[in-house]
Amino acid sequence: NAGVTQTPKFQVLKTGQSMTLQCAQDMNHEYMSWYRQDPGMGLRLIHYSVGAGITDQGEVPNGYNVSRSTTEDFPLRLLSAAPSQTSVYFCASRQQGAKDEAFFGQGTRLTVV
Amino acid sequence: GEDVEQSLFLSVREGDSSVINCTYTDSSSTYLYWYKQEPGAGLQLLTYIFSNMDMKQDQRLTVLLNKKDKHLSLRIADTQTGDSAIYFCAETAPPSNTGKLIFGQGTTLQVKP
């Protein structure tokens, strides 16, 4: 049971490049979400999904797109990378119950130069 | 909107108790959580408390909830160097069936030998 798998672990992009951060979970969780972690700001929600085919914006969605074609996968796309998107990105998944634990991936450290 | 606030840093000596505090704004949260992040890793659930409880104890961890003041605390007894990490409190963001979590900024706990 792999849990939540994120790839890549590290990435350097040039300003204006696009890329996709991959996230996959094998726990059949309905809820998946993407957060970015910046020093002193905690985790901020970018986008989330309550099931296949359903996505919604979080607190800081600008510059990012998501899709949820399957229960397992929830990729995050950076359309045109900017230095302000330098951050550590975490994908998380949860089961439906309110008390259920959120499982996090190991994170993707992204640097935009 | 929903907001969760934490102090950013706490330093204690090994063997002392640590108390990490958190305030939140959404009184409708049914569960409140403490997550731990070790260096270079994702977040892992440490403990949680249901909103109709005042206290929850789990081995060295004690969670206190003051719902009137919207204040949550995590006490770690006999703090060890292995407890050095970033601790995040989190609440469920409405609507509760979206699986969204709102995180505080994280408190870095430094344990000195």
Interface residues (C-beta under 8 A of the other chain):
Chain A: V4 E30 Y31 S33 Y35 G40 M41 G42 L43 R44 L45 Y48 V50 D56 G58 F90 A92 R94 Q96 A98 K99 E101 A102 F104 G105 Q106 G107
Chain B: V4 Q6 L8 T30 Y31 Y35 G40 A41 G42 L43 Q44 L45 Y48 F50 F88 T92 A93 S96 N97 T98 G99 K100 L101 I102 F103 G104 Q105 G106
